[in-house]
Each structure stands twice: as C-alpha cells, then as structure tokens.
Amino acid sequence: MGKGSFKYHVIIFILLAGACIAPDAFAEWVSMPSGVTDNLKSVWGSASNDVFAVGSNGVILHYDGATWTKMGTATTANLEAISGSAANNIVAAGITGTFLRYKGTGWLSTGSS
C-alpha cells in the first residue's frame, strides 16, 4: 500500500497483485486491472493523471488517468519504493540496492548491488 500526493487533493491507492483500487471521482472505490500479476509495493504521482507504481520483478506501471501501462526497465530486481519531486524527476528503489531514475523519457539504472 502507498500514497500519492497531488496538488489539490490526496488519492490513496490500494495495490494488489493484478489490480489497483482507486477512488472513482471520490464517490466510491472501483477495481482497476493493472495488466500485471506482479505484486505492487509502492505508488507515487505528480498529478491524478500521472501516477507510477512499482513492484516485484522490476515492474513499473504508469497511470495516465484512464489506464495502467507497463513501462520498460533494465532490471528484474524487486522494487519496493518510488518517490519524486516532479513528473520528470522520479526515483525507484529496491532492497537489494537497485536504484532507477526517471527524467521524463525512460527509466535508467543508477546503481545496483
């Protein structure tokens, strides 16, 4: 489970293997298919239509306000956390020392054990 902070409101996403749960216009919670069977561990977003989730086997998903899309990475390490300061400055990390950075165009490895 993780939190994504947004400029005007906070949306809490509950991440489950194969699905993401998100509020539907703050009225009710609806299940959303993530498109993956990997366990998702953390979520971060710069806006309600720019949300990222990370999990096992190096999976990183991006939510554009309508659907989750799997992003390509150069790792299969389990990713445990994601955070950023802007839509083009995001870091994902794993407990094995894996660090990935996103600067708006793709995920690059910045180190691993």
PEPEZI-V279717 format. One record per residue. RES is the residue in three letters. SS is DSSP state (a for helix, b for strand, c for the rest). PSI is psi as a letter, one per 20 degrees, with the letter a starting at -180 (none if undefined). D_LAST is the distance of its C-alpha to the last C-alpha in Angstrom with 2 decimals. Layout:
BEGIN
{{RES/SS/PSI/D_LAST} {RES/SS/PSI/D_LAST}}
END
This chain:
BEGIN
{{MET/c/q/25.38} {GLY/b/r/24.87} {LYS/b/q/27.15} {GLY/b/p/27.82} {SER/b/p/30.00} {PHE/c/q/32.62} {LYS/c/g/35.17} {TYR/c/i/38.23} {HIS/c/r/37.10} {VAL/b/p/34.31} {ILE/b/p/33.53} {ILE/b/p/31.59} {PHE/b/p/29.86} {ILE/b/p/29.36} {LEU/b/p/26.71} {LEU/b/q/27.33} {ALA/c/o/26.11} {GLY/c/i/27.99} {ALA/b/q/29.88} {CYS/b/p/29.84} {ILE/b/p/32.69} {ALA/b/q/34.04} {PRO/b/p/37.34} {ASP/b/n/39.99} {ALA/c/k/41.70} {PHE/c/j/41.27} {ALA/c/g/43.92} {GLU/b/r/42.07} {TRP/b/p/38.72} {VAL/b/q/38.23} {SER/b/p/35.71} {MET/b/p/33.91} {PRO/b/p/32.24} {SER/c/h/28.64} {GLY/c/j/28.72} {VAL/c/q/25.68} {THR/c/i/25.44} {ASP/c/q/21.84} {ASN/c/p/21.66} {LEU/b/p/21.47} {LYS/b/h/19.95} {SER/b/q/20.74} {VAL/b/q/23.17} {TRP/b/q/24.06} {GLY/b/q/26.89} {SER/b/i/28.78} {ALA/b/r/31.97} {SER/c/i/33.40} {ASN/c/k/33.00} {ASP/b/m/29.46} {VAL/b/p/27.16} {PHE/b/q/23.57} {ALA/b/q/22.05} {VAL/b/q/18.55} {GLY/b/b/17.68} {SER/a/q/16.43} {ASN/a/k/15.33} {GLY/a/j/14.33} {VAL/c/p/17.99} {ILE/b/p/19.37} {LEU/b/q/23.13} {HIS/b/p/25.59} {TYR/b/p/29.01} {ASP/c/j/31.81} {GLY/c/i/34.45} {ALA/c/g/35.60} {THR/c/q/32.86} {TRP/b/p/29.14} {THR/b/p/27.50} {LYS/b/p/24.15} {MET/b/q/22.13} {GLY/c/p/20.12} {THR/c/r/16.36} {ALA/c/k/14.02} {THR/c/q/11.69} {THR/c/j/12.64} {ALA/c/q/10.12} {ASN/c/p/12.39} {LEU/c/p/13.17} {GLU/c/h/14.89} {ALA/b/q/16.35} {ILE/b/q/18.02} {SER/b/r/20.22} {GLY/b/r/22.00} {SER/b/i/24.95} {ALA/b/r/26.64} {ALA/c/h/26.72} {ASN/c/k/25.01} {ASN/b/n/22.39} {ILE/b/q/20.01} {VAL/b/p/16.37} {ALA/b/q/14.58} {ALA/b/q/11.61} {GLY/c/r/9.97} {ILE/c/i/9.54} {THR/c/j/6.06} {GLY/c/j/5.16} {THR/c/p/6.54} {PHE/b/p/9.55} {LEU/b/q/12.57} {ARG/b/p/15.84} {TYR/b/p/19.32} {LYS/c/k/22.18} {GLY/c/i/24.86} {THR/c/i/24.41} {GLY/c/r/21.10} {TRP/b/p/17.45} {LEU/b/q/15.18} {SER/b/p/11.41} {THR/b/j/10.80} {GLY/b/q/7.09} {SER/c/r/3.78} {SER/c/none/0.00}}
END
